[in-house]
Amino acid sequence: MDSAAQDQIMLVRREPASFGYRRLEAHLRTYPEINHFIAQHGLPDFLAETGNRERRYFIFYNLREREAFVSRVGAEIRGALEFAGPYPITPKEFRLLDGFRRNPSKRKIKF
């Protein structure tokens, strides 16, 4: 499941549960800080995952607010997630993500 999510932007939808939603649920068990983030900002519309050997990054997209938050975890952070943002979503990013949200079978979104 990790390799399928690497360098992907995934739709987060509860019903029916999307791959992105299942990934988010899996991360909640490992990173309780995500619970606090969701309580404060709501369930993201999209989750992106990327990283390398030293760091792992999660990007949470909120289309309604047109913003994104980035979190990272790595050896120097000692297992806790650090959050940064919000960062504005560009009009082009918004159109791409909103189009995918409206028709998720259309295509994959890669970084």
LUMNUTOR-759194 format. One line per field, with one value per residue (C-alpha): residue number from 1; z, x, y. Coordinates in Angstrom, 3 decimals, always signed. Layout:
tormi = NUM; ...;
zz = Z; ...;
xx = X; ...;
yy = Y; ...;
//
This chain:
tormi = 1; 2; 3; 4; 5; 6; 7; 8; 9; 10; 11; 12; 13; 14; 15; 16; 17; 18; 19; 20; 21; 22; 23; 24; 25; 26; 27; 28; 29; 30; 31; 32; 33; 34; 35; 36; 37; 38; 39; 40; 41; 42; 43; 44; 45; 46; 47; 48; 49; 50; 51; 52; 53; 54; 55; 56; 57; 58; 59; 60; 61; 62; 63; 64; 65; 66; 67; 68; 69; 70; 71; 72; 73; 74; 75; 76; 77; 78; 79; 80; 81; 82; 83; 84; 85; 86; 87; 88; 89; 90; 91; 92; 93; 94; 95; 96; 97; 98; 99; 100; 101; 102; 103; 104; 105; 106; 107; 108; 109; 110; 111;
zz = +0.000; +0.700; -2.791; -4.388; -2.454; -3.041; -5.092; -5.514; -4.803; -3.504; -3.133; +0.489; +0.571; +3.410; +1.433; -0.460; +1.218; -1.203; -1.236; +0.133; +3.017; +3.892; +3.753; +6.046; +8.516; +8.504; +9.193; +12.105; +14.006; +13.452; +13.705; +16.292; +15.359; +12.260; +14.552; +15.964; +12.462; +11.286; +14.405; +13.656; +9.837; +8.896; +6.709; +3.715; +0.192; -0.976; +0.594; -1.139; -0.007; -1.019; +0.557; +0.538; +2.918; +5.436; +5.386; +4.616; +3.561; +3.640; +1.940; +2.928; +0.381; +1.383; -1.776; -0.027; +1.601; -1.395; +0.844; +1.540; +4.611; +4.534; +7.245; +7.487; +9.634; +9.714; +11.951; +13.200; +14.180; +16.314; +14.926; +15.429; +12.500; +11.929; +10.130; +8.003; +6.220; +5.089; +1.596; -1.156; -3.870; -7.306; -9.685; -11.907; -8.959; -7.897; -11.383; -11.632; -8.168; -8.401; -11.775; -10.301; -7.249; -9.522; -11.710; -9.809; -12.518; -15.003; -14.367; -11.833; -10.427; -9.970; -8.659;
xx = +0.000; +2.930; +4.362; +0.950; +0.657; +4.200; +4.235; +0.452; -2.306; -5.274; -8.917; -10.099; -13.748; -15.531; -18.415; -17.570; -14.183; -11.474; -7.883; -6.849; -9.297; -7.960; -4.388; -5.369; -6.931; -3.732; -1.635; -3.888; -2.687; +0.961; +0.732; -1.845; -1.022; -3.178; -6.220; -5.541; -5.084; -8.424; -10.197; -8.904; -9.130; -11.569; -11.088; -8.916; -10.226; -6.924; -3.860; -0.492; +2.451; +6.068; +9.482; +12.885; +14.957; +15.348; +11.977; +8.356; +5.960; +2.176; +0.246; -3.354; -5.470; -8.649; -10.421; -13.184; -10.601; -8.241; -5.314; -2.837; -0.854; +2.412; +3.645; +6.902; +8.470; +12.084; +14.885; +15.698; +12.054; +11.976; +8.810; +6.429; +4.841; +5.628; +2.968; +3.425; +0.900; -1.610; -0.291; -2.600; -3.632; -3.075; -6.036; -4.486; -4.089; -7.649; -9.071; -7.105; -8.078; -11.686; -12.041; -10.689; -12.952; -15.998; -14.948; -12.448; -12.391; -11.020; -7.275; -4.506; -2.777; +0.991; +3.499;
yy = +0.000; +2.379; +2.037; +2.656; +5.933; +7.208; +10.421; +10.350; +12.842; +10.852; +11.801; +11.609; +10.559; +8.748; +7.178; +5.165; +5.034; +6.101; +4.880; +8.297; +7.976; +4.518; +5.875; +8.741; +6.295; +4.220; +7.328; +8.317; +5.259; +6.169; +9.958; +11.121; +14.733; +14.216; +13.851; +17.306; +18.693; +17.239; +18.509; +21.997; +22.108; +19.363; +16.321; +17.223; +16.772; +15.294; +13.718; +13.606; +11.502; +11.797; +11.504; +9.932; +7.790; +10.608; +12.348; +11.653; +14.422; +14.585; +17.379; +18.015; +19.911; +21.772; +22.922; +24.852; +27.128; +26.832; +26.027; +23.258; +22.239; +20.325; +18.008; +16.163; +13.530; +12.458; +11.284; +14.791; +15.339; +12.159; +10.622; +13.558; +15.349; +19.010; +21.056; +24.172; +26.310; +27.164; +27.716; +28.981; +26.551; +28.080; +28.413; +25.725; +23.311; +24.032; +23.307; +20.051; +18.802; +19.956; +18.226; +15.022; +15.334; +15.667; +12.717; +10.511; +7.836; +10.368; +9.963; +9.584; +12.629; +12.351; +14.862;
//
